[in-house]
Amino acid sequence: MPVAYYDGAPVDRIRAMDGASSLRGRRLAVHLMMQDKVGLEFFSNPILRDQGLGSRMLAAWPTSTAGGRAYSAVNVLETVGVQRLHERIEALLAHSNKQELQPPAMTLSHEAKQAWVEFYNQVEAETGPKQTLEPVRGL
């Protein structure tokens, strides 16, 4: 018997290693991303449409920002997320083998950072619509 994971009904599962369990009050959520051509094919497929798959999805199709994302001078080291990441890495390293190497931290000179920002902005501009890197911007 097929199971609908979106209607809130209990889901019973049996696994050889875990045994039997029943999941109550759970729903399935999926975040699925796809390129334009795949999305068009997916949502225009009559078989998928007749199955009601598309009507059970909240689809968003934002306008591409490729080619218009110039470098923004933000010190990511000051963001909460990066600080938490550093704290977690430090905690993991504190429990690691003390025989490991501890290489010195490397930093970019002001000139190197400027060169990187110029390169970033040049590549970003070329990924825009009808630009030379548009065909490979997903890479």
PyMOL commands that set and color helices and strands:
alter all, ss='L'
color gray80, all
select helices_A, chain A and resi 36-44+46-50+54-56+76-78+80-94+110-126+134-136
alter helices_A, ss='H'
color red, helices_A
select strands_A, chain A and resi 11-15+19-23
alter strands_A, ss='S'
color yellow, strands_A
deselect
rebuild
show_as cartoon
